[in-house]
């Protein structure tokens, strides 16, 4: 899933670069891909922080008596399930705002080609 979504996001960013060029008259792929890289790093850092908070909330597995380990495992499962549903919901909402379809992409390419031949 991660490989597919990474490829999809890269293609989406490239489409957004073309749309931005139509709106601004400048190519800014460096800015868009740098922003994507920054977001990737921020999400990784946030994931590490949230994992640490989850472990702090459930307690470390080596601590406490064995009777409490079942409760720790339940809390870990609940925290993971809630976090996964929340984060996937946010991702789906963000993907839902993406409005460039195949026809729009083709139209953007045609406009850019026409603009390029007029300038050249």
C-alpha positions, 0 to 999 in steps of 0.5 A: 500500500505504501509503495502504491500511495507514494507513486500515486502522490508523486503523480498527483504532485506532477499534475498539480505542478502543471495546473499551477503553471497554467495559473501562474505562468511559472513552473514550480516543481521544485517547490511542490516536491520540496513541500512533499518531502517536508510533509513526508518527514513531518509525518514520520516525526509525528508517527514516532511521537504518537507511537511514544505517546501510545507506549507511555499511555499503555505502559511498557510491556516489561513493567507490571505484573503479568495480569496487567499485560492483557490490559496493556495489549487491549490498550495497545490494540485500541490505540492502534485502531483509533489512530489508524481509523483517524489517520486514514480518514484524514488521508481519504479526506485529503485525497477527496479534495483532489479534483484533477481527473483524466480529462482535466489532465489532458486539457491542462497538457493541451493548454500547456502545449499550445502556450509553449508553441505560441511562445516558441 
